[in-house]
Amino acid sequence: MTKSTVLLAITRGVGWLRLNRADKRNALSQQLISDLNAALDQIENDPSCRVIVVTGMGPAFSAGGDLREFKQFLDRGDREGLVRFVDHTAKTLSRLEDSPRPVIAAVNGVAVAGGMELLLCCDIVLAADTALIGDGHARYGVLPGAGGVARLVNKVPPNIAARLLLSGELLPAGHRHLTGLVDEVVPHDELIGVAGKLAAHIADLSPLALAHMKRTAHSARNQPVSVGLGLELTTFGDYIGSRDFAEGMSAFSEHRAPVFTGQ
């Protein structure tokens, strides 16, 4: 039986997604993307999962697309097939960005090209102090196809995006040019513990409120403030009829911790 290239464990409200091709530096192969889709299907069908943490097995987060597979497409003259695979990868990574659940990246090692595109789809990025991050496509004459340009230019200033894209260089997680990509740098040995503690904290919050916040933030991105205010008010009006809102108000008045159900 072929081993799964993505491991999923849902524990106490947290879905741990671990890329499991350590011998290939967790390169994004066709099988890995298929397995990631299957894992995301499982998460979507499990209401007990309130937060997602993405990390890599072994020393790498992800070295990007599997260029050996890219070459195989070219060797058999299947350029259309390669384009379809890149499109499939982009749509799969977008499922993390579009998920109503908060998504945390725990970047345990190198995150380059498709690996950087993966972390760009996460809401919160924690990185080990030993991690190296960069676009890297230019090193082998490859173009980004899963958000490396489209998302990067919305995360960092244009000149920093240009340097990352055009140089292909990898930078330490704490480098000032990665401000906007990485939220916190922690000692390597503490990364999973820090990610787990943050995920557990978020899992205790209202999943309904967080889903509304995430959706509104995405919709308000690059919009005038007036548009964002309208989106906030509409969302607020929809949410105040929920049980979670009532539970939050009751817990506040009763001086106790709220227990949210996502209803």
FIFI-731124 format. One line per 10 residues: number of its first residue (from 1); their letters; for each residue x, y, z of C-alpha. Coordinates in Angstrom, 1 decimal. Layout:
NUM> a> X Y Z; ... .
This chain:
1> mtkstvllai> 0.0 0.0 0.0; 1.3 3.5 -0.9; 1.9 5.6 2.1; 0.0 8.8 2.5; 2.0 11.9 1.6; -0.1 14.0 4.0; -0.8 12.9 7.5; -3.9 14.2 9.3; -4.6 14.0 13.0; -7.5 15.9 14.6 .
11> trgvgwlrln> -6.9 16.4 18.3; -8.9 18.6 20.7; -10.3 20.8 17.9; -7.0 21.1 16.1; -6.4 19.5 12.7; -2.7 18.8 12.2; -1.7 18.5 8.6; 1.8 17.1 8.1; 3.4 16.9 4.7; 4.9 13.5 4.6 .
21> radkrnalsq> 7.6 13.3 1.8; 10.6 14.0 4.0; 12.9 12.1 1.7; 11.9 14.6 -1.1; 11.8 17.6 1.2; 8.0 17.5 1.0; 7.9 18.5 -2.6; 4.4 19.1 -3.9; 3.9 16.0 -6.1; 0.7 15.0 -7.8 .
31> qlisdlnaal> 0.1 12.4 -5.1; 0.7 14.9 -2.3; -1.8 17.4 -3.8; -4.3 14.6 -4.1; -3.7 13.5 -0.5; -3.9 17.1 0.7; -7.3 17.4 -1.0; -8.5 14.2 0.7; -7.4 15.5 4.0; -9.1 18.8 3.5 .
41> dqiendpscr> -12.3 16.9 2.6; -12.0 15.1 5.9; -11.6 18.3 7.8; -14.5 20.0 6.1; -16.7 17.1 7.2; -15.6 17.1 10.8; -17.2 19.9 12.8; -14.9 19.1 15.8; -12.0 20.5 13.8; -11.8 24.3 14.5 .
51> vivvtgmgpa> -8.3 25.1 13.6; -5.8 23.8 11.0; -2.0 23.6 11.6; 0.2 22.9 8.5; 3.8 21.7 8.9; 6.3 19.3 7.3; 7.8 16.0 8.4; 11.6 15.9 8.4; 13.9 18.9 8.0; 11.8 20.8 5.3 .
61> fsaggdlref> 8.5 22.5 5.3; 8.2 22.2 1.5; 10.8 22.6 -1.3; 8.1 23.5 -3.7; 6.8 21.7 -6.8; 8.3 18.3 -7.7; 10.4 19.4 -10.7; 11.1 15.7 -11.6; 7.4 15.4 -12.3; 7.4 18.7 -14.2 .
71> kqfldrgdre> 10.2 17.3 -16.5; 8.2 14.1 -17.0; 5.3 16.1 -18.3; 7.7 17.8 -20.8; 9.4 14.6 -21.8; 6.1 13.2 -23.0; 5.1 16.4 -24.6; 2.2 17.0 -22.3; 2.4 20.7 -21.7; -1.4 20.9 -21.2 .
81> glvrfvdhta> -1.2 18.3 -18.5; 1.5 20.3 -16.6; -0.7 23.4 -16.8; -3.6 21.4 -15.4; -1.5 20.1 -12.6; -0.3 23.6 -11.6; -3.9 24.8 -11.8; -5.0 21.8 -9.6; -2.2 22.7 -7.1; -3.3 26.4 -7.0 .
91> ktlsrledsp> -6.9 25.4 -6.4; -5.9 23.0 -3.6; -3.8 25.6 -1.8; -6.6 28.1 -2.2; -8.8 25.7 -0.2; -6.7 26.6 2.9; -7.0 30.3 2.2; -10.8 30.0 1.7; -11.4 27.6 4.6; -13.6 29.1 7.3 .
101> rpviaavngv> -11.2 27.7 9.9; -8.1 29.6 10.9; -5.0 28.1 9.3; -1.6 28.3 11.0; 1.6 27.4 9.2; 4.4 26.0 11.4; 7.4 26.4 9.1; 9.9 23.9 10.4; 12.4 24.2 7.6; 13.0 25.5 4.1 .
111> avaggmelll> 9.9 26.9 2.4; 10.6 27.7 -1.2; 8.6 28.2 -4.4; 5.4 26.1 -3.9; 6.3 25.9 -0.2; 6.2 29.6 0.0; 3.0 29.6 -2.0; 1.6 27.2 0.7; 2.4 29.5 3.6; 1.0 32.5 1.7 .
121> ccdivlaadt> -2.4 30.7 2.0; -2.2 30.5 5.8; -3.7 33.1 8.1; -0.8 32.9 10.7; 2.8 32.0 10.0; 5.1 30.8 12.7; 8.6 29.8 11.7; 11.6 28.1 13.2; 14.6 30.3 13.6; 16.4 27.8 11.4 .
131> aligdghary> 13.9 28.0 8.5; 14.8 29.5 5.1; 12.0 31.1 3.0; 11.9 32.5 -0.5; 10.3 32.2 -3.9; 13.1 30.4 -5.6; 11.2 29.8 -8.9; 13.8 31.9 -10.8; 16.6 29.5 -9.8; 15.4 26.9 -12.4 .
141> gvlpgaggva> 13.6 29.2 -14.8; 10.2 28.3 -13.5; 7.3 30.7 -13.1; 5.0 30.8 -10.0; 1.6 29.3 -10.7; 0.0 28.8 -7.3; 0.0 32.3 -5.9; 3.6 33.2 -5.6; 3.1 36.5 -7.4; -0.6 37.1 -6.9 .
151> rlvnkvppni> -0.5 36.8 -3.1; 3.1 38.0 -2.4; 2.4 41.4 -3.9; -0.4 41.8 -1.3; 1.8 40.7 1.6; 5.0 42.8 1.2; 6.0 46.1 -0.4; 6.4 46.0 -4.2; 10.2 46.3 -4.0; 10.5 43.4 -1.5 .
161> aarlllsgel> 8.2 41.2 -3.6; 10.4 42.0 -6.7; 13.6 41.1 -4.9; 12.1 37.8 -3.7; 10.7 36.9 -7.1; 13.6 38.1 -9.3; 16.5 37.0 -7.2; 15.2 33.5 -6.2; 17.2 33.8 -2.9; 16.3 32.2 0.3 .
171> lpaghrhltg> 16.3 34.3 3.5; 16.3 33.4 7.2; 12.9 33.5 8.7; 13.7 36.5 10.8; 15.0 38.6 7.9; 13.4 42.0 7.7; 12.3 41.4 4.1; 10.0 38.6 5.3; 8.1 41.0 7.6; 4.5 40.5 6.5 .
181> lvdevvphde> 5.1 36.9 5.6; 6.2 35.6 9.0; 4.3 36.6 12.1; 6.7 35.0 14.7; 10.1 33.3 14.7; 10.7 30.8 17.5; 13.5 28.4 18.4; 13.2 25.3 16.2; 12.7 22.9 19.2; 9.8 25.1 20.4 .
191> ligvagklaa> 7.9 25.5 17.1; 5.4 22.7 17.4; 4.7 23.5 21.0; 4.1 27.2 20.3; 1.9 26.4 17.3; -0.1 23.9 19.4; -0.6 26.3 22.2; -1.8 29.0 19.8; -4.1 26.6 17.9; -5.6 25.4 21.2 .
201> hiadlsplal> -6.4 28.9 22.2; -8.1 29.7 18.9; -10.0 26.4 19.1; -11.7 27.6 22.3; -13.1 30.7 20.5; -16.3 30.9 18.5; -15.7 29.1 15.2; -18.7 31.0 13.8; -17.3 34.4 14.7; -13.8 33.5 13.4 .
211> ahmkrtahsa> -15.3 32.3 10.1; -17.2 35.6 9.7; -14.1 37.6 10.5; -11.9 35.7 8.1; -14.5 36.0 5.3; -15.0 39.7 5.9; -11.3 40.4 6.0; -10.8 38.6 2.6; -13.7 40.5 1.1; -12.5 43.8 2.4 .
221> rnqpvsvglg> -9.0 43.4 1.1; -7.9 46.1 -1.3; -11.4 47.7 -1.0; -12.1 51.3 0.2; -12.7 51.6 4.0; -16.3 52.5 3.2; -16.8 49.2 1.5; -15.2 47.3 4.4; -17.4 49.1 6.9; -20.5 48.0 5.0 .
231> lelttfgdyi> -19.3 44.4 5.0; -18.6 44.5 8.7; -22.0 45.9 9.5; -23.8 43.3 7.3; -21.8 40.5 8.9; -22.4 41.8 12.4; -26.2 42.0 11.7; -26.1 38.4 10.5; -24.0 37.1 13.4; -25.9 38.6 16.4 .
241> gsrdfaegms> -28.7 36.2 16.0; -26.4 33.2 16.6; -26.1 31.1 19.8; -22.4 31.9 20.0; -23.1 35.6 20.3; -25.7 35.0 23.0; -23.3 32.7 24.8; -20.5 35.3 24.7; -22.9 38.0 26.2; -24.1 35.6 28.9 .
251> afsehrapvf> -20.6 34.5 29.8; -19.5 38.1 30.1; -22.3 39.0 32.4; -21.9 35.9 34.5; -18.1 36.3 34.8; -17.3 32.9 33.3; -15.5 31.5 30.3; -17.8 31.1 27.3; -18.4 27.7 25.7; -18.9 28.1 22.0 .
261> tgq> -20.7 25.6 19.8; -20.4 27.3 16.4; -24.2 27.8 16.1 .
